[in-house]
């Protein structure tokens, strides 16, 4: 897979595409597949063999030998596919290896489509089943392209590749050709999408590092992955959450990534905060979990969502993105001293904080809670349908107050205290201090499981503990909500055999009934989850433990060619086992590399 800006190309191992056989293969413009089949072959009827392949974030290079005559190959073929903000360029170099003339045939097959990425994902999205209905769109196919027009978007794609091309090469002679598939997407002029996404070239990010060995390889791969994930927006480059299925803006993912990499890519964090401020909700819509001041969870640009068949065009079903926005805004300001930026976003900051009090606390008890009203049943970072479960395997009734969300809330309140002191927002700083202290005292009382000497995953709608032992409460170390004595016990449990696999902290203890090392959220290891734990351990002074966890992730990365995946199995063993459909590359997994480096090199 290669990507540049808002164009993504997913290939087979042989450098072809056949979306009819492997649905994910194809060329995409944001959330719409525009090319389903792409085959460019030299001498398709003669024996050939791939001898090498090289991939970068925006190019795929393949070398093939062709024309075997029983003794030797006649031709060396080098094919290079490059993505640009609105095209896939195909470069062909054919070299005659012999000293006598050789004929060759270049053949290309390109089939177009106009298909929403959610249809490609087998009509299931986030556990929300649906049947795609035809929308009023007109699709016109030409000999070398396609035009697709609906009430929501317009797509134009075409190519200049010859269907057949015969050439004769003299001895040792070479032939070169360059072709292009151009694809452009347009939204309604009044649409927010038209105001956000642009087809501008994106300068590559570079990281100067003195790191050596495994750590250097991990950092280099993570920066390469980050370059691949970047989208072109009016605010500048903003990274997508992951490929191929999440190549779009996700609020929570962007904010956690910002926390991971702020000191290395502050301008990127600024872009992220600009984009999320622009997308901050201004009205209420229960079908989209939208309320004034709330920070977006996810945005989608395909026909199914734009037409309303799915709710994810602008979807706000996240309980944690809004406090994380305040945390990140504050961290950006403290790291950069960009007083002017914060001043320009004071209204966004106040609206986010107002959402917490007016909408986020559903029963007025001082905790942030969610109760699903549309698509996502669970709305913390573990948003799969079975992720909030008790020790005995039963499922609680909401509203649900997650442990880590209260930690983010505590950090957000303290951020607002600091903002008030410096920007005079009109808030009562002493009242905010009392609120933060009260939250900390109540959290350490209400979430604590005395028999486990650990914190509960959540409180249910009746304020009973959801008593599974999970990684969630460890995020409390990140913001300082956990009392010192309880922090010591929590850290001890994190490194016990039921929580620590040797390759990272599991999302769930292997003593729980719901534990499965190959589940999405109930026993797997997520690098970003561990990276936040590392930052929290360092905050509380547990330096050796933080370094041990960082080394575990670094050692795991070696088995994934230094590209940390979204998640991997929580099973023990001589090497970490992959999770079958993990996103790779994935944004906050790539961001984990910078936290690992900090723990191993700065402490």
Steps between C-alpha positions, in 0.01 A plus 500: 500500500620850414345840565553867434270762643142380437582232239564144620590195291476146638687236299541125505844354568560485124435871450155463352146577613195282475230630728262228382721235661644695794252780569750730672718528187450812292559875473311717748416866526438542872207260570412417138664232288544623142714224344415137562739323265848600386734270311799620303695211353790453264471185288195373693500166313861417576659374820610772741619512858516778760854532631477800732260753650552830679232707672496851638211701638406627152664259255519130413789376284502149353764319294402208278681273258302406189533289189669180622631309198595180681839630600486872571256785547489752218358807671532682832189704585495771765155630594453796733163615632497844664213677669452877485221717645271420205660218302678167480797519265632184333860491379616206287863424411554201268861391439615248245756276673622339178715624214237425236158662431208410726130576455277572797132573558377743766142432605292694752159435655330775702145465631329789676240508774337749733458301821476613862765344725226375736356282224846354449518416871221245451221743591589500869623812672597521868254219568220696328339276235340663200391432145628749251226665298550657163537875517412725209836511325595500138801297392639539151779271383722591210773310323763624743313639801190553710283790616282449806264775616248504787340758726795467740819455301646492153787276391695515178768244415684417179827354371732516201631142520496315165300178495765341276842622397749302289865599485827353371819549698841469338775323689553642853248777423249640750150643463333729754140608528306708750123485541255643748164434660356834607220514756326801652216533751273800556244554776203732511635854516318569826615175656749510787693228319561735209645747748728246666657265245735631235723343236823672597843334506616418852864553598653197662569494871854423613630412843857572603605231744819374660332170585671179398407138437142385550381835627628681193324251272176542695515880480583499130212266423259702713587824319456319168159379617407848614586639156278236342207589726501876437190653341489834317270749673447877503677503836808324363591131531284305746558127549236235443432242770611193306491323166331373301166521683554812716668739261312798637480735798436342842493736797616269776778347291633840395502630856673198650757516220549868585575409862752243379693721258447863605865582560604362161221621269341807663391648164313178421328518839402858423341384174313229688362744754395737220313224318325372812405854603347554156300176535385567857125445523279809498157333527325188627421189291445178695543281191860624481554526879556871434471768769630859510868517592572130448811393310452273202561127516510420128426652161427314177481617140337209316155489344344278768580743778446820304153375401412415861480120464777486760559763771876542471529796260538715812471271802560605861459172691808535719496575873871577524588715197374821663704482824797379292461810282537722808797297623670523162431871454655564840800274432559671164495843662739397781739337252505781242399816684264571210286748691346640183368158390325440831353850495354432156333183633368622835141454385572141392659431838204645691245314287683171557504557875132598497418176318663304783269656757183539296503175302788275605384449860168327435380471860675794665729290719823663381612209280511493120265230370360374171177332400490400134222657293600381154790303355774425752390313810826575681661840461837486671814398315396137545190549289422141398165364615640258764777714644313623810440180694507387861735245653229233476442569129173690539435834334404811698222744421586863444567778525863386517772703673837365383803521727737655245243760399484633856880529487475706179228710665728567798774613264255717304382680815860573601566625147206738534638630830825588324317650203292716736808637673667603175212575260230622742213295363251616760505177700535461875849350548446415868175320415684304230770404751231369734343307212832337409578405861151361554523295180834352608373407847179344366678313220746338739209398721231396250714316243730320745462121530634413844515125436701550179706797619426655164248731336177393329456536127193719548190585699163391361173690497433415866855599602604140555852412396563319172764290666708361213875552534610689190761745378252791499561629855874519435433807284432670832876523546513729198309784668578443867154404623624189682611531862865401560424198719251360250736577212762273656249213514377567147853494360574173677189344341589629154822298507347187651468190283129544436546848351849502349555262207871571461417698186291766672215557744184318396172682455346250744633267769517137397310414818181659370222289352487715185876474441611389156853583382369536144202720584498857380487661844477222760851364527700631206793743525463847348824700462327838544333381821841398629657828388256699714577271791872567444443874513300458819766281661760766427277769649474305827872423510484132403787536257626140501150368442447746216824391338411133541171558323670704228751220442216247476334703223832556322573127507151429365555750217793294373258215416283738295790641293504801734150608397301475822148388407176628645496201735636149541419195706529507878629143509839418649770326301834540323355767269185712480225361280321729254133590519344398164344829385709754686542835323859544390610772476288660769542847643523458876701180457754701299485772766595246766853492360568852623388415854718189497799708390439758773486235771818328384709807418388784726472315832 
